[in-house]
Amino acid sequence: MNAGEEQSEEQQESGEVDMLARQAQVGGGHDGAQNVPGEPVIPDLLADAELKGIMAQFNPMASKDITLIEKGVENFFLFHQAHYALTREDQLAHLGAAELDLLADRRALVRFQFLQVHEDTGQLVLRRVLIRPASLKGEQVGKVRRACIRGSAMAVAEFVFRRDRELRQMQEEGELAAWVSKRFMQSGGESEEINPRNKADLKHLLAGLPNLSIESLLTEETGLDDDLLAPTLAILRRPSAEILAELQLIGGGPSEGAVTALSLRGNLPFLIELGRDFHLIQPAAGDLIQLSDSKVEEQKAETEWIYMLFVQLARQLLMHLLPSEETGWIQPRGYTQDKQYLEELQKHPSFEHGEDWEGAGLFLEAYQKLMKHVRSVRKVRREYLIDLMTQDSINKLNMQFEPVYFSPSRFELPDAAIENYIKKSDLYKAVLERMEADPEVLSYKEQREATGPAGTYFIYRANMPRAFIDNKGRRSFLHLFCKQNDMPRGIYDLLRAVDDSSAPRKLVDEQIGLSKAIREWEDEIEKERLKQERRKLGFFGRLLAFLRSLFGGNESPTRRSDDVPSVQRKPREKKARKTGVIAGPRERQEVIPGRVQKAIDYVDRNFRGIIWLDEVLSALGTVRYNENQIGDMLFYDKENRYIEVKALLAIRRVFLYRSREQDEAWIQSTIDYLENVTPQREEHRELAHHLRQTLRELK
């Protein structure tokens, strides 16, 4: 097979798996295992006074459930928009389904859902939650809904990560084709034999196409509503890198399984769209081809088996649609005629638009898109092979403290079968480009005037200091090496100011060694320069210089190396913006004791960046300090990390981290939290007002 061939191996006639010759079974077993698009504008919720009128007809204890719902929204904002902190319907003690329906109809609260992966079973479960922010703002209800949708997208990605492992195991055991067929071949009875040559059974198969979709999987497994399904899939239709950026907004960040599932699909969309409500899961690149024990192993993905099923189904449809005398061209086996089948089916408007074949239009649309996907799978395998070879080449740089040379003549393929996907010369160029683009790797193109392709030197950026220390004879080369990698000062750009008390000992020793090596190298350069100058003088010139030195004459002044940076003045700091905060004068500085610092950090974590002095004192649990002493420590902090909000001096003293003063996202999320704290106190309102003013100034 040549690298440029369009037809893939699975499209050859030999070894065809009959995907339509399976018994009907119910289910397959293994599937049991920025702004969100399409979000509506949410109006503000019913005020407390009007809510009391509705609550009068319920159990008097039902008000406790309302408080619990509001507390859930408060915790949602407290834990950085964590959807799992919301109050679930099954946590209520007094409000039942009928009461919740009434409250939702009157806009006293909002009912919503999110998907979650069960820790023990790994299955997707649906959590029904209730939303009523203390602020009653519809805008904040929208934020909660969007967080639930993001959380659901993360849960689906994590579920797919677990599902990938199951499919991989089935593929290794040779059971994946049978499992795909079993999912599709469903009929009324568990043991009823489906005959694809029977028109009635064929119609049933055609109508059952949606059983293969992720929409069917999610609705059958969890019973989620469309107002959660549609926006969740809208996120998952994006390229995986964009999905990951969206999931970073979740409180606590995305789960490890979700991140892995997304990264394995690179820049490809997470879902393959075959129709408006028909999506398949994009196969992971690592499940398409592997480089194991220096051998290339190609494997068929779930989507490729589904495509084989489509081709076989198209063949049977044509056998029913065409007169027997016109079916002679149809091959009984193989996939080389897949495109011809599609074109022939499209010629029969009675098939696509007639009432006799339910699902025919969806079949043709999905067939065409799936054909395009299968053609592109070969490119995905090719790209993944390049990634594997690139990673293998980069791994050769580990623990190498001198540049490693790469050239076309030294580039070897672990398996000659790789050239079935990409030529060796093209692979070398692609690997070289990706290595040069890696920010952790430094590269230096060989300057060669002789004929033949030049090679390239590579070394890890982190290994360059040690390389400069160990390789005395190549220090000038390593200096130029650095200059060619966005380090205008060469090796000097790798010098770092380190603190002996906090920096790792290994880093301190390395920097000391690098400084010493640079001084030695500079001395060698200067010695060589003086030698060259003396050679230019000739014998009599050197004799004259010797006599001058005997009678007080001076040697030529030592020149500073062009690469040694001159002393630079520190740029004048810009005048700080006037804010409603107080910072301590620099003439007095205090080092905060370790125990007090731990208490400050504890309060900072528990109150999402708001440092209440009384809470710090409570966390310390000692009479050794009072509130004024703690305030002075923060005010005169030697590292100048904290600022005090003077608007709250007479109410409740509070400090904030200086670094967050310019963080618009943190300020806005903190405002949302303060507006939903229950019970609402004066200090919450004043701090929210101060932060709103700060946000306006920043904008």
N, C-alpha and C positions, 0 to 999 in steps of 0.2 A: 504494500500500500504506500503510495507516495504522499508527501505532505500536502500537496495541493488538491488531492481528490476530494470531491464534494460528498460522495456517499460514504457513510461510516460503516464500520464492520458489521453492526447489527442489521444492516440493510442487505446483507448477502443472503442467499437462499438457504445455505446450509445451516442446520441447527435451529430452525425456527421453533419457538415455543408457542403452542396453540393456546392463546389467551382466552378463547371462547369455549374451551372444552372443560369447564369446571362445574362442579355441582353448586347449586344455589345455597349460599350460607348467609345468615343474618350477621353482618358485621365481620370485622377481621380481627378483633381483639387488640391489636397493637395500637390502634388509634385511641383506645381508651386511656392508654397511657397519656416653642414658638406658637403658635395657635393651631389647635386641632382643626382641620378643615371641616366645614359643614356644621359648625356649632351654632345653635340659635342664640338670639339675643334674649337674655333672661330678665324679666321685669323684677323690680324690688318686691320683697315678700311682705306679707300682711303685718301691720304694726302690732305691738304687744296689746294695746287697748282693744283692738278688734279681735285679736286671738282669744282674749279672756271671754268674750261673748260666746265663741264657739266651744271653748273648753268647759263652759258651765254645764253643757249637756252630757259631759263624759264623767267618768270616775274622778273624784276630787284628787286622787293620787296621780292622775295622768299628767299633771303639770311637772312631776318629777321626770317623766320621760322627755318632755320638751327641754328641760334643763340639761338632761343627758345628751340630747341631740346637739344642743348649742355647745356643750363642752367638747363634743367630738370635733366640731368645726374649729374650736379654739385649739385643740391638740393638733389638728391638721396643719394649721399655720405655725404652731409652736415647733413642730418637728419638720419644718421646711417643706410644706406641701406634701406630707406623707398621707396618701389616700387610705392606708391601712389603719390610720388613727380615727377614722370616722366611725360614728355609731351605727351598728348594723340593726336591722329590723328584729333579728332574733335576740337582741340584747335588751329589748324593751320589756317592761314588766306589766304595764297597764294599758297600752294602746295596741289594739288589734288591727287586723287588715282593713276592716270596715272604717274604723276611725281614721286610719292613715289615708285611705282613699278620700275621705271627706276633707281632711286637712290639706291634702295635695290639690284637690279641686279648688279649694278656697285660697290657694297660694300661700298657705301658712308654712309649708315646707315643700321640699322637692325630694322625690324618690328617684334613686339612681342605682347603678350596679357597677361592679368591676370584677374582672377575672383574676383568679389567684391560683398558683400551683400548690396543690396539697403537699405538705412536707413529707408525709409518709408514703403516700401512694404515687405521687408524681402526676396525678390527674389534674385537669383543670376544674376548678369549682367556681361557682358564681356567688358573689357576696352582694346582698341587697343592702344599700346604705341609705341614710336619711340626712338631708342637708337643711340646716336653718342657721345661718350666721347671726350672731348677736347684732351685727350692724344692719342686717336685713337687706344688704345691697345685692342686687341681681348680678352685678359685675363679679362679686366674690363667689356667688353660687356658680357662675361660669368657670371661675378658676378651679373650683373643687371638681366640677364635671370634667374639665380638661385633664386634671390630674388622674381621675379615675380611668379615663380613656388611655392616657399614657401608661398607667399601671397595667391595664389590660393588654396593651401591645407588648409590654415587657413580659407579662405572664405567657402570652402566646409564643414569644421568642424563646423563653426558657423551656416551655413545653416542647417546642421544636428541637431544642438542643437534646433533650432526653429521647425524643422520638428518633432523631438522627442515629443515636447509638443503637436503638432497637432495629432500625432498618439496616444499619451496617452489619449487625450480627446476622440478620436474615439473609443478607447478600452473601456473607461468608459461608453460610450453611446452605446456600442454593435455594432458599425458600421465598425470596422476594417476589419473583414472578407469580408464584402460586398465591401469595398473599394479595397482590394487586388484583389478580383475577377474581379472587374470592370476595373482595370488597365490592367489585362491580357486578358480579353475577348473582344478583339478588332476585328472588321471586317470592311467591306466596308461602311456599313450604320450605323447610330446612333441607329436605332431601329430594326435592323435586328436580329432576334433570332438565336443564334448559337446552333446547335444540336450536342453535342459531340459524339453521336452515328452515326453521318454521317461522313464517311471517309474523305470527302473533308473538312468539318469543322475541323475535328481532325488534318488534315495536317496543316491547317491554324493556329491552336493553337500551334502546335509544332514549326512551323516557327516563331511564335511570342514570343517565350521565352525571347529573348534579351530585350523585352519591360520592363521587370522587373528589369533590371540591372541599376546600377548607371551610367554606360557609356551612356545608352540610355537617362537617365534623364538629364545628363549634356549637351549632344550634342543637344537634342531637345529643352532644355530650353534656352541655351546660344549660340549654334552654334560655340563652340570653336574648334580650330584646334587640330589635333592629336599630334603636337609637344608640346602642352601644356597639353593635356589630359593625355598622357602616363606618363610623369615624375611626374605629380601631383598625379596620382593613385599609382605610385611607392612609393611615400612618405606615402600615406595613407594605404598601405598594411602592413606597419610596426606595431609593438606593439605601443599602444597609448603613453606609456612613452617615447619611442624613437621619435615619431612624435612631442611631446611637446618640447623635447630638440632641435629638428630641428627648430621649430617655434620660439624659444627664440632668434634666430638670426635675426628676423624681426625687423626693426626699430620701436621702441615703444612697442615691445613685442606683443605676441598673444592677441587676443580679449578675453574678459571674457567668451563669449558664446562658443568660440572654446575650451578654457581650460576646461570648464565644460563638454562639449561633450566628450572630450578625457578622463577626469578623471573618468567619469561614466562607461567607458569601461575598466578601470584598465590596466592590462598588456596584454589584448587580442588585436589582430590586429583590426584596425578600420574597415577594409573591410573583407568580407568573399569571398575568391576566389573560384568560381564554375567552371570557365573556363578561358582561356587566356584573353578573352575580356568580361568576365561575372562576375561581382562582386556585392554582396549585402552589405548593411550597417549592421554592427554588432549591435545587439540590446543592449541598455543600461541595465546594471544589475538591476537597480532600476525599470525597466519596466517589468521585468520577475517575480519578487516576492516582496511583501511589507509586512511590519509588522505594521498594522494599528489598533489602539485601542486594542493592545495585541492580534490581530488575524492575522494569516498568510493568505495572499491572493495571490494565484498564478494566473498570467496572461499570455496569449499567446502573443508572440511577432510577428511582421510582418513576420520574417523568418519562424516561425512555421506555420503560415497560408499559406505561399507560399509552404512549404513542404506538407501540406495537399492537396494543389492543384496538386502538382507533383504526389502524391500517387493516387489521383483520375484519373489523366491523364494516369498514367501507367495502371490502371485497364481497362480503355476504350481502350487503345492501344492493350492490350492482348485480349480483346473481339473481336477485328478486326483481329489480327494476328493468333489466334488459331482457329482450327476447333471447331464448336459448341459442339461436343462431348467431347472435351478436356478442356472445360471451367467450368466444374462442381465444381471444387475445389475453384474457385474464389468467395470470399464472396462479396455480393452486397454492403456492407457498412463496415466501420471500417478501421483501419490502422494496425492491427496486422500482416497483410501479406505484409507489405511494402518491406521487404527484399526479400521475395519470388518473388514479382513482378519484382524487379530489376534483380534477377538471371535468371528468365524466359526470360526477354527481351534480356539479354546478350547472350542467347542461339540462337538467331535468327540473324545471320550475314546479312541476307537480310534487316533487319530493320536498323541495325547500319550503314552498308556500302552501302546499295542500294540507288538508285536515287529516289525511290518512296516516301521516308520519309525525307524531308529536315529538318535538325536540329536534327536528331535522335542521332547522335554522341554526340552533345552538351548536349542533354537531359540526356543521360545515365551518362555522366561525372558529370553534375550538380546534378543529382539525388543522385549519390553515395556520393558526397561531402556534399550535404545538409543533407543526412541521418546521416552522421558522426557529423555534426554540431548540429542537433537536439538531438542526444544522449548526446552530451557534454553540452547542455543547462541545464540539470539537475545538473551537477557539478557546473555550474555558479550560479545557484540558491542556491546551498548548500554553496558556498563560500560567496555569498552576505549575506546569513542569518548569517554566522559567523561574517561578518563585522558589521552587524546591532547589533548583540548581544554584540560584543566587544565595539562598540561605546556606547551602552546603559550602559554597565558596567563602562566604563571610565567616562561617564557623572555623575555617582554616586560619583565620587571623587571631583566634583565641590564644592568649598567652604567648603571642609573638611580639618580641620587643625589638624587632627590626623590620623594615618594610618587606612585604612578601611580593614577589614578582609574578605577574600574570601576563601570559602572551598566547597568541593563537596556537603556537607550536606546542605549548605545555598544557593546553586545555584538552582534557580527556573526558569522554562520555562514559558514565558507569555502565550503560547498556546501549548497544547499537540501535535498539528498537526506538530510541528517542527520536532518531531521524525520520521515523514515520510521521512525526508530528511537526518537527522543525529541523531545518538544516543545521549542521554543527556550527557553521560560520555565523548564521543568524542568531543562534542560541548564545554564542560567545559575545556578540555585540549587545544583545539584550541583557545578559547578565552583567556585563561591564557597565552599561548605562544605569542599571538599578543599584549597583554597588557605589557608583560615583554619586548617585542621588541620596544615598544613606547619610544622614547628618552625623552619625556616630563614626563614620569611616572617612579617613583622609586618603586622597589619591594623588598620584604624581605621574603624568604621562612621560614616558621615556623620550628624550630628545635624541633622535637617531638620524644620521645623514645617509647611512648605508641603505641599500635597497631592502625591501621586506617590511612587513608590518611591525610597528613598534609596540612594545609592551607597556604595562602600567603597573606601578607600585602601589600597594595598599597597606594601611596600618590603622588600627583602632585609634581614635582620637585620645582615648584614655591611656593608651600605651605609649604615646609619643614622649612624655617626660622621661619615662624609664628608658626608652630607646635612646634618647639624647644623652642620658647619663652613661649607659653601658657602651655605646658605640663611639668611642673617641675619634676614630678615623673618619667618621661619616657625619660629623656634627654640622659642617657647612651645608652638606646635602640636605640634612634634616631641617635646617633653618630655611632653605629654599622650599623644601617640601611644605612647610607650614605656610609660607607666603603664598603658595599656589592654592591655598584652601581658606580663603577669606580671613587670613590673619596677616594684616599689613605689616605688623612688626615682627613677623616670623615667630621664632621660639620664645621671644619675650612675651607674647600674648598668652603663653601658658603659665606664666608666673602668677600666683594667687597670694593675696594677703590672707593668712590663716591665723586663727586664734588657738594658741597652744592649749587653752583650758577646755575648749569645746570641740575642736576639730579632731577627727580620728588620727591616731598616732601614725598610721601608715601614710596618710596624706601629708602630715607635717614633715615626716622624714623624706618623703618624695620631693616636696618643695625645697627643703634644705639641700638635698642632693642636686636638684636642678639648678639652684642658684650657684652652687659650687661649680657645677659642670660648665655653666655659662661663663663664669669668671675664668676658668681654665681655658676655655675655648677662645675668649677675648685675648688672653695673654698669648696664646699660640698665634693668633692672627697678627697681633702687634709684633711679636718676634719675627714672624715671616716678613712683615712689611719692612722692618728695619734691615733685615738681611738683604732684601731686594734693593733698598736704597744704597747700602754699602757696596753692592755689586756694581751699581751704576757709577760710583765714584772712581773706580779703578784703583790701581796700587797707590799712586801718588795722592789721590784724594783720601784714601783711607789713612795713609801716613800723616797727612795734614790734619785730619780729624783727630788722630791719636795724639799729635803734639798739642793741638788745641785743648784736648781734655786734660793734658798734663799741666797746662798753664792756666787753668780756670775757664777754658772755653766750654760751652754747653752743647750737648747733643741736640738734634732737632727735637722740638717739643712733641710729646706724645699726643697723637690726635685721638679724639673720641671716635669710636666706631659710629658709622652712619646709622647703624641699627640700634645704638643705645639711645633710648628716649631722653630728651632733655626734660628738666623739671618743669612741670606745668602748674600754673596757678589753678586753684580750685575755682570753678565758676561760682559767681555770686548767686546765692539762693534767692529765689523769687519771694517777694513779700507774700506772706500767708493771707488767704482770703479771710475777711472778718466773718465770724460765725457766732452763734449764740452759745459758745462753749468756752471754757476756761482751761488754759494749760499752765503748768507751773513754771516759775522763772528758772532759768538755767543756772543761776548762781547757787541754787540749793538743789542737791540731788541726793536721792535715797535709793539704796538697793533693797528691793522688796524681799523679805525673808522667804525661804522656800515653802514653809507651811502656809504662809499667807497667800503666796502665789498659787498654790494648789487650790485654796478656797476660792480665789478670784476666778481661776479657770473653771472650777466646778459650777459656779454661778453663771459664768459666761455660757457654758454648754447648756445648762438647764433653762436659761431664760433667753435663748437664741441671740446672744450677743449683748444683752442688756445687763449691766453690772450694778445691781441694787446694793448699796452699802450695807443695809441691815441684813440682807441675805448672806453677804460675805461674812459678817459678824456671826450670824447664826450657824453658818457652815463651819466656822472655826471652833465654836463651842467652848470658848475659854474667856475668862475675865481679864486676861492679860492685856487685851487691846480693847479700845472703845471705838465708836464710829468715827470720831474725829481723827484718831491716829491712823485708822485704815484709809480714810480720805486723804490724809497728808501723804501717805505712802504712794497712792495712785497719782496724786497731784504733782509730787516731786519725783516721780519715777525716773531713775537714771537713764533708762532707755527711751523715755518720752513716748510711751505707747498709748497713754490714756488721755481722754479729754472729759471734762465734767460739763454737764448740761446745766447752765446757770438758771434756766427757766424753772427748774424743779428744786432749787436750793431750799426754798421755804416749805416744800411739800414732802419730798422724799429724794434724798441725794442719790444721784445715778451717774455712772461713768460709762463711756463707750470707747471701743478701740478706735484710735486715730485712723488706722488704715481703712476703716469702714466708712469714714466720713464722705468719701467720694464714690462709694459703691452704690449706684442707683438701684440695682436689683435687690441688694440687702435692705436698703432703706424702704423700698416699696413693700417687700415681704414683711418687714417688721411693722410697718403701718397696718397692713392687713391683720397681723396677729394682734396688735394693740386694740384695734377696733372690735375684735371678737373675744377679748378676754372677758370672762364672767366670774364674779361680778365686776362691772366696769367701775373703776375708781378714778379720782381726780388725776392722779399721777399718770395713769394710762392715757387719758385724754390730752393732758399737757404734753407728754412726750410724743404722742402721735402728731399733735399740732406742730411741735418743733421740727419733727422729721419731715412733715409736709412742706414747711417753709424751706428747709434745707434742700429738698428735692426740687422745688421751684427754682431756687438759685442755681442749682447744677444744670438745669435745662435752659 
